[in-house]
Every structure is written in C-alpha cells, then in structure tokens.
Amino acid sequence: MSLDCLFSTYVHYKNNLNVDNEALKEFAYKVEKSGSFYRKMSNVGGFQTMDIQNLQHDIPPFKKLINEIVSEANVASKHYKINNRIGLSQIWININRFKDFNIPHIHRDAVFSGVYYVNVQEESRINFRHPSPLYGYAWSKLDFGEHFADSYDHWPKNGELLIFPSWLTHYVPPNTTQEDRISISFDLV
C-alpha cells in the first residue's frame, strides 16, 4: 500500500525564545497608552494595534523578536516545501483583559500568520478549527482522536512562538483571569 499526505496543516511552535518579555510588556503598555495605533479587527474588547513594524528600530527586544519570527517562519516554510524566502508583512500587539476575546477569523493576503506570547495565564488558549467546511458530515460518530477532531486547542506559555497557515480559522476564548493577556501577532508573505 502507498500513501500520499494531502492538504497537511502544520502549526509550528518554538518555546523559550531568547527575547526580553518584560521589555515587550512595557512596550505594549506604552503603545496602548499613546492612543495612536488602536484598531478593531477580530478583538471583542481589549486593545489591538494596527501594524507597528516601523517601531522596531526604537525597541531592541521588538526588533530581536521580529528577527526570530522571520527565521522560524523560514524553517516552518520547509514543511510546506516553499522555496521562496518568507518575510514579515505586518505585526501588531493584543492586550486582552478580563472577558476580552478574539472571534473566529483567518488572515487574508498572507502565507503564514502567528503569535508570540508575552504574558499568558495557565487558562489561556488558542483554538484552531478543522479546515474542511464539510467536516463532521461523515465522521461525526467515529472516534479518531485529535487528528480528526473538529477543533484543536493549544495552551501556550510565556515566550512561545506559534506559526500557522493564514487560512487556518482560529480564535481566542475570553480571558477568564484578572491578569492581562498580552501577545504579539503577525502575518508573513
């Protein structure tokens, strides 16, 4: 018997990036306080900036994070047999407070998207939905385990980087703690 692997979906992650999270946290609050960069996209409540990659020259830990993201994205692209060099197209900050969340969404005009976790709690998660809109019509009564589940929860840790295909629907459930959840999201092409 032969086997072809069709339409694989990889979520690439790396823990413990050598980036100063305290400096990034301070940077996130400083950007929020400036009031200059706010936008509303997938966020319900909370704070989300527009693209802030032009600020990388002012904050060395932010510039270092961007370099790490691009480096890891080029590693991740090998799983998809992409020969082009992958680069950053936009990057933004998310601060979700008690009950704030992000609705299910995808990222258009990108190859990969991702998130770096600056400050997350044990209860924090990101949920990825099965990519097939027809999933469940035939398999709903079978027990296949996580590879055929209708969704997948990833429980991130501080200092973790996730990179995934931009077309993969994902959302962030409400923050159930009194501590701010701070992440930096990005798109790559």
Order of alpha helices (4+ residues) and beta strands (2+ residues): beta-alpha-beta-beta-alpha-beta-beta-beta-beta-beta-beta-beta-beta
